[in-house]
Amino acid sequence: MATGVLRSFGVGASVARGALAWIRRDPKSAMLERTNFHGRTVTLAGGPALALGASAGAALGAANARTSAAALTAGLVSGAVGLYDDIVGNQPAQKAVKGFAGHLGALREGQVTSGLLKIVGVGAAGLAASALIGSRRTSFLGRTTDVLLGAGVIAGAANAVNLFDLRPGRAIKAGAVIGAPLALGRGGGVAAGTLGASAALLPDDLAEEIMLGDAGANSLGALLGVALTARTGTFGRFVALAGLAGLTAASERVSFTRVIEDTPWLRRLDELGRRPTA
């Protein structure tokens, strides 16, 4: 079992590094360049690289074919719609629309934003992945409840990790805190593959050479959601979903960056390995 977890970790790391090198060599990779909060030019290539590596590692580490398919569905679809939002959402008309309410308001005016497509895509991927994982319960109502809870956990985890993607390395560190316990014991391969890809890209993220963007953060969170859903029943999924909902609600009122900066041990963890501020 430990060998399988290590193999998943290694495959996730290897595919992520290979994908990053391949994407950066592409002549069109200049369209992925952005300016970060320090004013440095970085590339969003880390996002699709993480999505590919983490999905591959997670699928290899899954306990069965259905969970493997769930990992591929959640990781690749979340990464794809996130990358679309990273590229199209950078346009001035799209950047002006903020938050879920803003996307719905734009839809009422006849504008389908890239952010709304991302929300729908991640939600659909979460539902499909949860349906593939299934439920241990025998009644139709019980199975339906478990699938809906699992879909909420997968989509909610994708959104939660994305909330932390505001500073170099922060989203990957948050993912490690969530994923490390899920990588232990039987069924830990999905989380291990995801963490392998993340660990392989963390040095470049901290060095401000790449950023994850929505593609990487959404895929990372969705795959951790798959890992959690695959290892829990009704109660575990309900507790996880409640926690994710609370975290999302808190983000509407509280700046996570401000909380981290005002809490010494969180600030030290957040700054660990990062380039010093000029």
C-alpha positions in Angstrom: 0.0 0.0 0.0 2.8 2.4 0.9 4.5 1.6 -2.4 1.3 2.4 -4.3 1.1 5.8 -2.5 4.7 6.6 -3.3 4.2 5.6 -6.9 1.2 7.9 -7.2 3.1 10.7 -5.7 6.0 10.2 -8.1 3.8 10.0 -11.2 2.0 13.2 -10.2 5.3 15.0 -9.7 6.9 13.7 -12.9 3.9 14.5 -15.1 3.5 18.0 -13.6 7.2 18.8 -14.2 7.1 17.4 -17.8 3.9 19.3 -18.5 5.3 22.5 -17.2 8.3 22.3 -19.5 6.2 21.3 -22.5 3.7 24.2 -22.0 6.5 26.8 -21.5 8.2 25.7 -24.7 5.0 26.3 -26.7 5.1 29.4 -28.9 1.7 30.5 -27.7 2.8 30.3 -24.0 3.2 34.1 -23.9 -0.5 34.5 -23.6 -0.2 32.9 -20.2 2.0 35.7 -18.8 0.6 37.9 -16.0 1.9 40.4 -13.6 1.8 39.3 -9.9 1.3 41.3 -6.8 5.0 42.2 -6.7 4.9 43.5 -10.2 6.9 40.4 -11.5 6.0 38.7 -14.8 5.0 35.1 -14.1 3.3 32.5 -16.2 0.0 30.7 -15.6 1.6 27.6 -17.1 1.7 26.1 -13.6 -2.1 25.8 -13.6 -2.5 23.3 -16.5 0.7 21.5 -15.5 -0.7 20.9 -12.0 -4.0 19.8 -13.4 -2.4 17.3 -15.7 0.1 15.9 -13.2 -2.3 15.8 -10.3 -5.1 14.1 -12.4 -2.6 11.5 -13.6 -1.2 10.7 -10.2 -4.6 10.7 -8.5 -6.1 8.4 -11.2 -3.2 6.0 -10.8 -3.6 5.9 -7.1 -7.3 5.4 -7.0 -8.6 2.2 -5.4 -10.8 1.2 -8.3 -11.7 2.1 -11.9 -14.7 4.3 -10.9 -12.7 6.4 -8.5 -10.0 6.7 -11.1 -12.5 8.0 -13.6 -13.9 10.4 -11.0 -10.4 11.8 -10.4 -9.8 12.3 -14.1 -13.2 13.9 -14.5 -12.9 16.3 -11.6 -9.2 17.2 -12.1 -9.2 17.7 -15.9 -12.6 19.4 -16.3 -12.0 21.8 -13.3 -8.5 22.6 -14.8 -9.9 23.1 -18.3 -12.7 25.5 -17.3 -10.3 27.3 -14.9 -7.8 27.8 -17.7 -10.6 29.2 -19.9 -11.4 31.7 -17.2 -7.8 32.5 -16.7 -7.4 33.4 -20.4 -10.8 34.9 -21.3 -11.5 36.3 -17.9 -8.5 38.6 -18.3 -10.4 40.7 -20.9 -11.5 44.1 -19.5 -15.3 43.4 -19.9 -14.9 40.1 -18.1 -12.7 41.4 -15.3 -15.3 44.0 -14.3 -17.7 41.2 -13.2 -16.9 39.9 -9.7 -18.4 37.3 -7.5 -21.3 34.8 -8.0 -23.9 37.5 -7.8 -22.0 39.6 -10.4 -22.0 36.6 -12.8 -25.7 36.0 -12.3 -26.4 39.7 -12.9 -24.4 39.6 -16.1 -26.4 36.6 -17.2 -29.7 38.5 -16.6 -28.3 41.1 -19.0 -27.5 38.5 -21.6 -23.8 38.2 -21.0 -22.4 34.7 -20.3 -19.1 35.3 -18.5 -16.1 33.0 -18.3 -16.5 33.0 -14.6 -20.1 31.6 -14.8 -19.0 28.9 -17.2 -16.2 28.0 -14.8 -18.8 27.7 -11.9 -21.1 25.6 -14.0 -18.2 23.4 -15.3 -16.7 22.8 -11.8 -20.2 22.0 -10.5 -21.0 19.6 -13.3 -17.6 17.9 -12.9 -18.2 17.5 -9.2 -21.6 15.9 -9.7 -20.3 13.5 -12.3 -17.3 12.6 -10.2 -19.4 12.0 -7.1 -21.8 9.9 -9.1 -18.9 7.7 -10.2 -17.7 7.3 -6.7 -21.2 6.4 -5.6 -22.5 5.5 -2.2 -22.5 2.5 0.2 -26.2 3.1 1.0 -28.9 0.9 -0.5 -31.9 3.2 -0.8 -32.4 5.5 -3.7 -32.8 8.5 -1.3 -29.7 7.6 0.5 -27.6 7.2 -2.6 -28.9 10.4 -4.1 -28.1 12.3 -0.8 -24.6 11.0 -0.8 -24.0 11.9 -4.4 -25.3 15.4 -3.9 -23.2 15.8 -0.8 -20.1 14.5 -2.6 -20.7 16.9 -5.5 -20.9 19.8 -3.0 -17.6 18.7 -1.3 -15.7 18.4 -4.6 -17.0 21.7 -6.0 -16.7 23.4 -2.6 -13.1 22.2 -2.2 -12.2 23.5 -5.7 -13.5 27.0 -4.7 -11.9 26.9 -1.3 -8.4 26.3 -2.5 -8.9 29.0 -5.1 -9.7 31.4 -2.3 -6.1 31.0 -1.0 -4.4 31.5 -4.4 -3.5 35.1 -3.7 0.2 34.8 -2.8 3.0 32.6 -4.0 2.7 29.0 -2.7 -0.3 29.7 -0.5 -2.8 27.5 -2.3 -0.4 24.6 -2.5 0.4 24.9 1.2 -3.4 25.0 2.0 -3.8 21.9 -0.2 -1.0 20.1 1.7 -2.8 20.8 5.0 -6.0 19.3 3.6 -4.4 16.5 1.6 -1.7 15.1 4.0 -4.2 13.3 6.3 -6.1 12.0 3.2 -2.9 10.5 1.8 -2.5 8.2 4.8 -3.7 4.6 5.0 -5.9 2.7 2.6 -7.2 4.8 -0.2 -4.5 7.5 0.1 -3.4 7.2 -3.5 -5.7 9.9 -4.9 -4.5 12.5 -2.4 -0.9 11.3 -2.8 -0.9 11.8 -6.5 -2.4 15.3 -6.1 0.2 16.2 -3.5 3.0 14.9 -5.7 2.1 17.3 -8.5 1.8 20.2 -6.0 5.1 19.5 -4.4 6.9 19.4 -7.8 5.6 22.8 -8.7 5.9 24.5 -5.2 9.5 25.7 -5.7 8.6 27.5 -8.9 5.5 28.9 -7.3 7.4 30.3 -4.3 10.1 31.7 -6.6 7.4 33.6 -8.4 8.2 32.0 -11.7 4.7 30.5 -12.1 1.3 30.9 -10.7 -1.5 28.4 -10.4 -4.4 30.6 -11.4 -7.9 29.1 -11.5 -6.8 26.1 -13.6 -4.4 24.9 -10.9 -6.2 25.9 -7.8 -9.6 24.5 -8.9 -8.1 21.3 -10.1 -6.1 20.9 -6.9 -9.1 21.5 -4.7 -11.4 19.3 -6.8 -9.1 16.3 -6.6 -8.7 16.7 -2.8 -12.5 16.8 -2.8 -12.6 13.5 -4.7 -10.1 12.0 -2.2 -12.3 13.1 0.7 -15.5 12.0 -0.9 -14.1 8.5 -1.8 -13.1 7.9 1.9 -16.3 9.2 3.7 -19.9 8.4 4.0 -22.9 10.6 4.5 -21.8 12.1 7.8 -18.3 12.8 6.7 -19.4 14.4 3.5 -22.0 16.5 5.4 -19.4 17.8 7.9 -16.9 18.5 5.1 -19.5 20.4 3.1 -20.6 22.4 6.1 -17.0 23.4 6.8 -16.4 24.4 3.2 -19.7 26.4 3.1 -18.6 28.2 6.3 -15.2 29.0 4.8 -16.7 30.4 1.6 -19.2 32.5 3.6 -16.4 33.8 5.8 -14.4 34.8 2.7 -17.2 37.2 1.7 -16.8 39.2 5.0 -13.2 38.6 6.0 -9.9 39.0 4.1 -7.9 35.8 4.5 -4.8 37.7 3.6 -5.4 40.1 6.5 -6.0 37.3 8.9 -2.8 35.5 7.9 -0.8 38.7 8.2 -2.2 39.5 11.6 -1.5 36.0 13.0 2.2 35.5 13.6 2.5 31.7 13.1 0.2 31.8 10.0 2.3 34.6 8.6 5.6 32.7 9.1 4.1 29.6 7.5 2.7 31.7 4.6 6.1 33.3 4.0 8.1 30.1 4.4 10.3 29.6 1.2 9.0 32.7 -0.5 11.1 35.3 -2.2 11.8 38.2 0.3 9.8 41.4 -0.3 11.9 44.1 -1.8 
